[in-house]
Amino acid sequence: MAVFSWYNSLAMRASFEVRDRVYDIEIALGDKPEEDKFEIYRVVLRDAEGAQVNGTLKLTKTAILLAEQKAGEEGGTPGEWLARGCGRSLAAEIVIRRPKPDFSFVIDHRWI
């Protein structure tokens, strides 16, 4: 089960479930170093008990373009599609191992 919402042009929220545990994420646009090819988003991952871990998500240009395309073709906003992709990526990571503080993941078009 996943619930995704976009709340402005710079930030997103999403909730998702992994192995009967609910997680919430807050994602906000971060500063992009000039030489970096990714759009940088800061993320806060919280579990149902309130434990939180902060990290970084690096979104590829292809992921952002695909989110815009899907929004146009299937409805919703690009932010909703991006939030969904970020949630999917983090859910997959949680299945493998618990993200550690200051984690960093690249989110490409395959998650959108």
Buried (B, 14 or more C-beta within 10 A) or exposed (E): EBBBEBEEEEBBBBBBBBEEEBBBBBBBBBEEEEEEEBBBBBBBBBBEEEEEBEBBBBBBEEBBEBBBBBBEEEEBBBBBBBBBBBBBBBBEBBEEEEBEEEBEBEBBBEBB
